[in-house]
């Protein structure tokens, strides 16, 4: 379970929308949440899982597709 200290915990669709809007509109908030999630992943998951997570995050940043384990791609 992801802790609320990683960011907001949405209790409704509107709350989720507001939280996502904050991530999109406020670079400092987005960077802070990103840093905390990265730290959480590195601390809580095995190196293989953390490495895959970081690969996915980096691919989203670069907007390049990532190869899925089954040979497909993850947009």
N, C-alpha and C positions, 0 to 999 in steps of 0.2 A: 504494500500500500504506500502510495506517495504521500508524504507528510505535507501539511499546509505551509510549512516554512519554505517549501520550494516555490510557492506562489499562492495564488488565490484558489479556493475550493469553490467551484460553481455549485449553486444549489438549484439553479433553474437554467433554462435555455437563455433567457435574457441576461442572467448573471454571467454565463459562459461567453455570450456575445460581447458583453462589456469588458470582460477580462481579455479576450482576444483583441478587441479594439485597442486596449491599452498596450498590448504587446506590439501591435502594428504601428501605433501612433507615437509611442514614447521610447526612443532608442535606449535611454538609460535604464528604464524598467526592463526592457527586453534583454539587455546585456547582463543586468543583475540576475534575472531569472535564469538565463542561459548558463551563467557561471555557477549558480547554485545547483542546477540540474546536473551539470557536468561533474561537479564535486560529489554529488549524491551517487551518480552512476559509477564513478571510479571507486567510491568507498563501499558500495553495497553489492556490486555485481562482480562476477569473475572477470578476469582480464579479457577473455574472449567476448563476453557479452558487452563489456564496456568498450572494447575496440570496435565492435560492430555498431554500437550506438553512436560513437564518435564519427565513424565512417558515414553513417546516415545523416548526422547533423551537418557534417562538412559537405555532403552531396546536396543537401537542401540549400545551403549557403551558395554553392556554385551553380545550382540548378541543373546539375548533371545527373542523369539516371544512374542508379546503383544496381548492380547485378544481385538478384535475389538468389537464395540458396538453391532454388529449383530451376535456375537458368533464366528466369524471366527478369524483368526489371521493376524497380520500385521508383515511381516518379518523384 
